[in-house]
Amino acid sequence: MKEIKSRVLTLVRKITENSTISENSLLLDEGWIDSLTAVILLDELEVEFSIKMDTDELTHENFNTIENISKLILKQVER
């Protein structure tokens, strides 16, 4: 899980072009990610982790933190 978090954080920082984002940042609530950035992030995550996310998983809760994104990815990888 730690490796997944690290990779997700790296992707989020790259996409947002903001290296100050931390594992504890509230990505949506703090405005780091908007709807366009979320779509780009989703695409990057699917490529990076060789997964395909279901549309019902694209929720505010799932994409608001590095932790929740990582849990979602872990769930997908284990399928």
Residue, then its C-alpha position, 0 to 999 in steps of 0.5 A: m500500500k505504501e508503494i501505491k500511495s507514493r506512486v499516486l502522490t507522484l502522479v497527483r503532483k505531476i498532473t497538478e504541477n504542485s510539489t507541495i501536495s502531501e498525503n494528507s491534502l484534501l485534493l478536491d476540498e482544497g481545490w488541488i483537483d477540479s473536474l478536468t484534472a480528475v479526468i486526467l488523473l483517472d486516465e493516468l491512474e488507469v495507465e500507471f496501474s493497468i486498471k479500469m475503474d467503474t464509473d460508480e467508483l468515481t466519487h468525491e470520497n474516493f478521489n479526495t485523498i491520496e489514501n482513498i485513491s490508493k485504497l481504490i487502486l488496491k481494490q482494483v489490482e486485487r480483482 
